[in-house]
Structure formats: C-alpha cells, structure tokens
Amino acid sequence: MELKDNIFGCFFKVGFDSNLSEQDFSNLADMFKVYIWGEKGICDTLKNLKHEDYGKDLVLVLFQFNVMPTPMELQRLKEIEPYRKNEKSIGIPIIVNDENFFSKSEDGRYSFLKQSILQKLDLLAEVVKKKKLDTNIGRLKTDLQKILN
C-alpha cells in the first residue's frame, strides 16, 4: 500500500435533488469531476505540497466540494469541521452551485476553486492557532498561492 504524504486531498458529492434524473445527476458529477481530477484538475496541483514540510500535527486537509447541495444539506454544513486529533486531519466544505461555478466560464470556474481554497485557509489558520497545532500555516498558505497561480 502506498502511503500518501500530500497535505491536501479532494472529495466531492452531488446534492440529492429529487427533481434531477439519474442522467442529470451523472452529468453534474462528470462535469465537476474534470475540474478536480481531470487533465487540469486542481487536486493534482495540490498534491505537490507534502504534510511533513509544515509540521507534525496536521497530516490531511480534505477539501469537500458539495456540488449543488439541497437546502437541508446546506443547513448541516459547517464552515470548517472540527480537527480530528487521532487522524490529524480536518475537513473543509466548499459549496459549488450554479451561481458561483456552473454559470461561469472555464477560467471562472478554476478561479472560483482557487479562491475558495485560499479563503478557507484563513479558517484553517484559526483552528491551527486555537488548537495550538505546530503547522506552519503561513508557509502553507504562501506555498499554496504559488502553486495555484
């Protein structure tokens, strides 16, 4: 088994909308997946940053892209999830909808993803400070800005 040493990971799920057909649901997933794991996918870029370069207390920051979440799903989402000490991980939800993503051009979509990720690092910095984690969040943010540009 190969151990992953990158600090960032990506995950996405499409909201359960009973008005969508199975094909519509599949189309949404396929369209979004390209921006995360496709040829120019943002997740491959994020894999260039290794957790051991920033400290020992944080091994994984998981960006959780919630594509077209329903109102009920939106109510349950937190700005940032609690730090999981045993896993040395934290989940960060990002909401993806028509207004901020699907109505945009391809460049606009990538721009939204990059800006969202960078903005969420400010929330991560608060958790790192509050939990007194040894993570060098300033360096992480600087390195992330470099690779996203």
ROSE-451854 format. One record per residue (C-alpha): residue number from 1; chain; x, y, z. Coordinates in Angstrom, 2 decimals. Each point is the difference from the previous one (the first is absolute). Layout:
<nodes>
NODE num chaine    east   north      up
NODE NUM      A       X       Y       Z
...
</nodes>
This chain:
<nodes>
NODE num chaine    east   north      up
NODE   1      A    0.00    0.00    0.00
NODE   2      A    1.32    3.43   -0.96
NODE   3      A   -0.11    2.57    2.77
NODE   4      A   -1.18    3.43   -1.04
NODE   5      A    2.15    2.82    1.25
NODE   6      A   -1.77    2.96   -1.59
NODE   7      A   -1.70    2.33    2.47
NODE   8      A   -3.03    0.74   -2.20
NODE   9      A   -2.64   -2.37   -1.23
NODE  10      A   -3.20    0.48   -1.98
NODE  11      A   -3.43   -1.58    0.21
NODE  12      A   -3.30    0.98   -1.56
NODE  13      A   -3.61   -0.97    0.17
NODE  14      A   -3.02    1.16   -1.94
NODE  15      A   -3.03    1.05    2.03
NODE  16      A   -2.97   -2.31   -0.04
NODE  17      A   -2.67    1.89   -1.93
NODE  18      A   -3.08   -2.10   -0.67
NODE  19      A   -0.75    2.23   -3.01
NODE  20      A    3.14   -1.19   -1.78
NODE  21      A   -0.09   -3.08   -2.17
NODE  22      A    2.73   -2.58    0.42
NODE  23      A    1.54    1.27   -3.25
NODE  24      A   -0.05    3.64    1.21
NODE  25      A    1.66   -1.08    3.24
NODE  26      A    2.64   -1.94   -1.93
NODE  27      A    0.60    2.94   -2.38
NODE  28      A    0.55    2.39    2.92
NODE  29      A    2.48   -2.39    1.60
NODE  30      A    1.85   -0.60   -3.27
NODE  31      A    0.20    3.72   -0.78
NODE  32      A    1.35    0.93    3.44
NODE  33      A    2.40   -2.95    0.28
NODE  34      A    2.08    1.37   -2.90
NODE  35      A    0.85    3.12    2.03
NODE  36      A    1.20   -2.08    2.95
NODE  37      A    1.66   -3.05   -1.55
NODE  38      A    0.09    0.72   -3.74
NODE  39      A    3.01    0.93   -2.13
NODE  40      A    0.13    3.49    1.56
NODE  41      A   -1.62   -1.15    3.24
NODE  42      A    0.72    2.03    3.09
NODE  43      A    0.59   -3.04    2.23
NODE  44      A    3.13   -1.03   -1.92
NODE  45      A    1.41    3.49    0.54
NODE  46      A   -0.72   -0.21    3.74
NODE  47      A    1.86   -3.31    0.25
NODE  48      A    3.29    1.86   -0.43
NODE  49      A   -0.12    1.13    3.65
NODE  50      A    1.16   -2.61    2.53
NODE  51      A   -1.26    0.00    3.60
NODE  52      A    3.41   -0.59    1.58
NODE  53      A    1.17    3.39   -1.37
NODE  54      A   -2.45    1.85    2.28
NODE  55      A    0.06   -1.82    3.35
NODE  56      A   -1.08   -3.23    1.65
NODE  57      A   -3.48    0.82    1.34
NODE  58      A   -1.84    0.25   -3.32
NODE  59      A    0.32   -2.80   -2.54
NODE  60      A   -3.10    0.53   -2.17
NODE  61      A   -2.17    2.96   -0.94
NODE  62      A   -2.92   -1.40   -1.97
NODE  63      A   -1.82    2.43   -2.27
NODE  64      A   -3.57   -1.27   -0.17
NODE  65      A   -1.72    1.42   -3.07
NODE  66      A   -3.77   -0.05    0.46
NODE  67      A   -1.44    0.27   -3.50
NODE  68      A   -3.52    1.42   -0.18
NODE  69      A   -0.87   -0.82    3.63
NODE  70      A   -3.67    0.03    0.96
NODE  71      A   -1.24    2.53    2.60
NODE  72      A   -0.02   -2.77    2.62
NODE  73      A    3.58   -0.98   -0.84
NODE  74      A    1.03    3.67    0.17
NODE  75      A   -1.40    0.29    3.53
NODE  76      A    2.21   -2.87    1.18
NODE  77      A    3.23    1.34   -1.49
NODE  78      A    2.48    1.72    2.26
NODE  79      A    2.47    2.63   -1.18
NODE  80      A    2.76   -2.34    1.10
NODE  81      A   -0.21   -3.34    1.77
NODE  82      A    1.60   -0.71    3.37
NODE  83      A    3.64   -1.11    0.04
NODE  84      A    0.23   -3.77    0.31
NODE  85      A    2.93   -0.56    2.34
NODE  86      A    0.23   -3.78   -0.54
NODE  87      A    0.11    0.41   -3.79
NODE  88      A    1.88    3.30    0.10
NODE  89      A   -2.48    1.23   -2.56
NODE  90      A   -2.64    2.60   -0.67
NODE  91      A   -2.77    0.27   -2.56
NODE  92      A   -0.84    3.26   -1.73
NODE  93      A   -3.31    0.19   -1.88
NODE  94      A   -0.24    2.13   -3.15
NODE  95      A   -3.41    0.63   -1.53
NODE  96      A   -0.20   -0.23   -3.79
NODE  97      A   -3.17    1.20   -1.72
NODE  98      A   -1.32    1.66   -3.16
NODE  99      A    0.73    3.50    1.25
NODE 100      A    3.64   -0.46    1.00
NODE 101      A    1.08   -2.74   -2.41
NODE 102      A   -2.26   -1.41   -2.71
NODE 103      A   -1.03    3.41   -1.40
NODE 104      A    3.68    0.97   -0.45
NODE 105      A    2.44   -0.50   -2.86
NODE 106      A    2.66   -2.68    0.34
NODE 107      A    2.51    2.60    1.23
NODE 108      A   -2.61    1.33    2.43
NODE 109      A   -0.57   -3.49    1.37
NODE 110      A    3.69   -0.59    0.66
NODE 111      A    0.26    3.47    1.50
NODE 112      A   -2.91   -0.76    2.37
NODE 113      A    1.62   -3.26    1.14
NODE 114      A    3.37    1.64    0.63
NODE 115      A   -1.49    2.99    1.84
NODE 116      A   -2.24   -2.24    2.12
NODE 117      A    2.93   -2.17    1.04
NODE 118      A    2.16    3.01    0.89
NODE 119      A   -2.82    1.64    1.98
NODE 120      A   -0.62   -3.20    1.95
NODE 121      A    3.63    0.02    1.14
NODE 122      A   -0.86    3.03    2.15
NODE 123      A   -2.51   -2.18    1.88
NODE 124      A    2.61   -2.73    0.24
NODE 125      A    2.46    2.51    1.49
NODE 126      A   -2.51    0.76    2.78
NODE 127      A   -0.32   -3.71    0.85
NODE 128      A    3.79   -0.47   -0.05
NODE 129      A    0.40    2.93    2.40
NODE 130      A   -2.88   -1.03    2.29
NODE 131      A    1.13   -3.64    0.21
NODE 132      A    3.67    1.03    0.30
NODE 133      A    1.03   -2.21   -2.91
NODE 134      A    3.60    0.18   -1.16
NODE 135      A   -1.06    0.54   -3.62
NODE 136      A    1.78    2.87   -1.73
NODE 137      A   -3.17    1.42   -1.52
NODE 138      A    1.70    3.13   -1.33
NODE 139      A    2.44   -2.05   -2.05
NODE 140      A   -2.77   -2.35   -1.12
NODE 141      A   -2.10    2.91   -1.24
NODE 142      A    2.98    1.61   -1.79
NODE 143      A    0.90   -3.31   -1.68
NODE 144      A   -3.63   -0.59   -0.95
NODE 145      A   -0.28    3.44   -1.58
NODE 146      A    3.13   -0.69   -2.05
NODE 147      A   -1.24   -3.30   -1.42
NODE 148      A   -3.52    1.30   -0.70
NODE 149      A    1.21    2.93   -2.07
</nodes>
